[in-house]
């Protein structure tokens, strides 16, 4: 079926479907498909005048782990050019295999469900490095950055690379979010730059503590596309600079109301108090008729995080909404199970429904997810969030599409931080 189709199935029918194979070892990319990947990737990177800076890469010998930041699909194409003519195995989410699993596996991809602990990934990456002698490409942020700034990294990342004891390289791209914002998806002509850095030697991984490794990883993963834009005087001309910006800047800083922001062309405005901001060619925000509270898009974005944290700390955070439930059991596509009720609060997620007379329930405690995957206008079906169990991934589309799923993004991360801090204090 087409990925954008809505196909209804009963809960029983989906439960009887074959599950996606998360354990098979990654294949070494077929030579003819590798050539095709180069043909599909490299010309566009030259057309876009991608600048790739390599730091100490002449010292890297043999297979290595490549850690990349993630802003758009363009990331894959630039990375492919950066390590040309080497082959790689890529960690890819299950949804990337829909209707093309055989092709994806033959080009060297291995599937994973997002934000779920998966012991098999260790064996698969070891196979990549030791047997295939390929580059192990990982996007540790596990989703596109919502605002072109660093997303949270899993605490297990340092432990993982320390375990392998293979060289570690970072590949941080700047401008990819500006080129194609995940909330807008309109491609813009923007100069982009990627920096490929030899970060850890084998000796570093053996001698450095886990804390030192994680701290260096966090430092190396810093990026801010709006800062990059200002520093390089990049102008984005034309209309639609603000189109759908309200999906990530959902809370009005003037009347403090959620989900009342809206956008059109180059303007972001509140339908409640009618304050309006013009987005200029440098993506700076300017209030049209009054006080400009936030001039910088990431500042507004992070202010919302603080507001959500206040709700959590005050015991006020709770979202209950009806959602369409789509199941992704394997690579054949999404199957709509029906409508359910999604509750998110201090205890985590609870999804409940009665589907064709059967009771259905999924509970995700706070500490089971350090982040959540969200999508905007996902294949024309609407905005959604998703979370996984070990054998399924559920895409949840709020029936009330005014509810900005970005709020879940903040809440999941802040609830996890708070719970993790309490857990750490208890163990000390």
N, C-alpha and C positions, 0 to 999 in steps of 0.2 A: 504493500500500500504506500501511497505518498505520505511523506512525513507530516504534511500539513493537514491530512485528513483526520476527522474525528470518527473513530470506529468504536462502537460500543461492544463490550463483552461482559459476561457475568463474572463475578468473583471466582466462581468455580472453574470457569474456562481458563481464566488467566493463571490460576494456581496450578492447573494441569499442564501449562506450557513449559517447554524446556527452558532452563535458566541459561543466562549468558555464562560462557566459560571464562572464569577469572583466573584459572590456574595453569593453563597451557603455557609452555615456554615460548618466548618471542622468537620469531624466525629472523634469520639474516635477510635483509631486504633483497628481493630478486633484482638482478642486475638491470633487466629491461624496465622494471618499474622504478628503479632508482633513477634511471635516465629520464623517464617520464616526469618524475618529481622535480628534477632539475629544470626540465623544459618548462614546467608549469610555474616554477618559483622564481628562477633567476632573472628572466626578462623583465618581470614587473619590478623587481628590486632595482634594476638599472634604470627603468623608466621613471621610478620614483626618486632616483638619485640618492639611494640609501648610502649613508656613510658608515662604514664599519671600522672601528678602532680596535686594534688588538694589542693587549698588554701582556708581555712575557709569554705569548703563545708559542714562540719559537722553542721554548724550553719544555713544552708538553710532548711527551712521547707515549705512543700507544693509546689504548682506550681510556676514556675519562668520563666523569659525570658532568653533564652540562645543566646548570640551573638557570632557567629563563624567567623573566617577568612576563606578565600576560595582560595585554590590552585589546587585542583583536586577532582575527584569523591571519592577518598579515605577519604576525610574530613568527609563525611556522615557516613562511616563505623566506624571511630574512635570515632565520637561523639556518635553514637549509643552504643558503648561499654562504653563510659565514664559515661552515665547516666543510664546504665543498673541497675536494671530491670524496670526503670520508662518508661512510654510511652510518646510520644511527637506528636505534630502537627508541620509540616514543611512548611515553605513558599518556594514554588518551582515555577520556571519559566514555562510558558505554554509549551515550547518545551520539558520539562521533562515528560509531560503527553501523548506524541504522542504514539498512539496504545496501551495505557495502562491506560486510564483515570480512569476506574472503580477500578482497582487495586490500583492506586495511592491515590485515595480518600479514599478507605477502609483502607489503611495503615496510613491514617492521614494527607495527604498532602492537601494544599490549593494552588490554582494557582494564579499567578500574571504576568502581563506583565512588563518587565523590564523598569526602568526609566520613568514610567508614574505614575502620581498622582492618587491614587486609594483610595477613602474614605472608601470603603467596607472593606479594610484590618484592619481597627481599630475595627470594629464590630467582624470580624472573629477572631482576636487575643484575644479580650475580651472573646469571646465564648470559645476559647481554654483554657484560664486561669480560668474562672469563672464557666463554665458549664462542660467542659471535665475534668477539674482539671489536665490538661496535661502541659508538658513543651512546651513553644512556641519557636521553633528553627528558628532563622533568620540569614541569611548570608547578612549583610548590604552592603558589597562591591558589591553584585549583579552580580558578574562575577568572573571567575578565575583570580588571579593575573598573570599578563603577565611576571613578572620577579621575583616573590617570595618576593616582598616587599609590604608594605601596600598600598592598593588602596584608593581612596578618599571615605569618608563616607558621606552619605546624611545629610544635616543640620537638617532635620526633625527627625533624630533618637533620639536625646535627648528629644525632645518634646513628641515623641511617648511613650518612656518608663516612662517619668515623668507623663504622663496622666494615665498610667495603675496602677502605684503605687504598682507593684509587684516586688519581689526581682529580681535583674539583675545579671547574671553570664556571664563572657566572657570565650571563649574557643579558645585559640590561639595555633595553631599548627606550629611547626618548622620542616622543612625538607620535607614537602609534595611536594613542587615545585621541589626540587632536585630529589625526588622519581619519579616524572612524570611531567616534564615541559609541559605546555600547548602548546608550540610551537614545541615540540619534540614527546611527548606521548610514549616514550620508557621507560618502567619501569626499575628503577635501585635499587639495594640493598643499601639502605641508612638508617641509624638509625634515627628514628623520635621521636619527643617529643611534647607532648601537655600539656598546662597549663590551668587548669580550676579554675577560680578565682571568688569568691563571691565579686562582685564589688560594688553594691549598695543595701543597705537595703531599706525597705519601708520608714523609717524615712529620709534617705539620699535624696530620691526622693522628699519628701515633703519640706525639708529645704534648699537643695542646689539650686542655681540659674541655669537657663538653660545653661548659659555660663560655669559655673563650671562643670556641667554634661557633656557637649560636650567636654570640655578640658580633662576631665578624660577619656572619651571614646577614644579620639585620642591617649592619652598616653598609654592606655591599649592595643590598637590595633597595636602597633609598632611591626614589625617583619621584618627580612631580612635573607632569607635562605642562601645567599652567605656568609654573616657575620657569621651565625650559622655554616656553613661548615668550615670556617677558624678557628673559635674558638674551634671547636671540632675535628679538624684535620681529617675531613672526606675525603677519597680519592674515586674518581669515576674512575674505571679502564676501559679499553677497548676502542672501537671506538664509533663514533657518539656522542661524547660530544658536538660537535658544529653543529650537523645536524639541519638545519632550524633556527639556531640562528640569521641568517640574517633577519628573519621575524620580530624580535623585535629590533635588532641593524641594522637598515636599512640605516643609514647615515654614510658616511665615514668621520672620523675626520681628515684625511690627505688632500683629495681633496675637501671635503665639498659637495659631490654630494649625492643626494637622490636616493635610490632604485638601487644602483649599487653594494651593498654588496651581497655576496654569501657565501655558506658554503658547506663543505664536510668532512666527518669523524670528525677529531678533529681540523679542520682549518676553520677560518673565514677570508674572503679576499674580496678585492674590484676589480671588473672587469674593472673599469675605470683606476685607478692608480696603481693597482696590489700590493698594500701593503697587507701583509698577517699576521694573528695572529694565534698562536698555543694556543689551550685551554688545559691547563695541568690538572692533576688529582684533583687539588683543584679548578678547574674552573677559574683559573687565566689566564689572557690574556697576551701573550708575542709576540711582533712583531718579525717576523722571521729574517728580514734583516735590521732593522732600529730602529727608535725611537718608544718606546711603549708609546702611548698617554694615553690610558686607560688600566689599569691592572685589574680593578674590573668591572664586568659586569654591576651592578647597576649604576656605575658612568657614563658609556657610555650611558646607557638608559636615565638617568636624564639629561645628556648633551643635548640629542635630544629634550627633553621637552623645555629647554632654547632656543634652536635654533628655535623651532616652535613659542615660545612666541615672539622672536625677529621679526619673519615674521608678526605676528599679530600686534605687536606694530608699525611696520613700514608700515602697510597697504598692505603688500605683500602676505599675506596668501590667497590662493585660490586653490581648487582642483576641476576640472571638469572632469568627466570620465563617460564612458558608462558602464552600469551594467545590469546583469540579475536580474530580480525582482521575488523573491519568496514570496508568501503570506502564513501566518500561521493564518487562521481565527479561528481554533479550534484544537482539538487534533487528527484529522484524518490525518494530515500530511501537507507537503508543496506543494503549487501549483504555478507553474511557469506562470507568466502573460506575460512575454516577455522581451524586452530590453528597458531601459530608460536612461535618462541622470541625473546623480547625481551631484549637485553643492554644495560645502561646502565653506563658506567664513564667513566674519564678521557678516552676518545676520543669520547664522545657515545653516540648510540643506534645499535643495529644490530638490525634486524628480519629474521629468516630463517624460511623455511618451504618445504615441498614441497607444492604445492597441485595435486592431480589430475595428479601426475607432472611438474609444471613447477616449476622452481626460482624462488623469489621472494625478493628481498632489497631492503631500503631502509636506507640509511646516512644518518644526520644528524650531521655533525661538531659539536663543541661550539660553535663560533662561528656556526653556522647558526641557532641558537635561543637568544635571551636569556631566554626563558620557555617554559613548556609549559602546555597547556590540560588541566585535569582536571575530571572530573564525578563526582558521587556518585549511585549508584543511577539511572543514566541510563536513563530510560524503562523502569524495572523490569528492566534487563538487568545491573545491577551497577555498581560503581565502575570508572572507566576513565581513561585518558589518551589524548591524541590529538596527532598532528603531521601536517604537510602537506608534500606536494611541490607543484610548480607546477600539477599537474593532478589531484590527488587528496588526500583527507584520510583518514587511517587512525585509527579508534577502536579502542583496544586494551584488552580486558577481561582482567585477570589471572584465570586459572582459580582460583588461590588468593586468594579475596577477603579473607583476613586481611591481605594485604599492603596497607598504606595508601599509596594513590597520592600522598598529600601529600608523601611523602619525595622523589618525583621533582620536585615543585614546587621544593623547596629545592635539590636537587642540580643541576638544570639551571641555575638562576640563579647558584649559587656556582661551578660549573664555568665558566660564561660569564665571570663577573667575573675569575676567576683567569687564564683564557686571554686575555682582553682586556687585562688589565694587562701580561702578558708581551709581547703583540703591540705595545702602545703603547711599552713600554720599548725594544724592538728598533728601532722607527722613530724614536726620539729621538736 
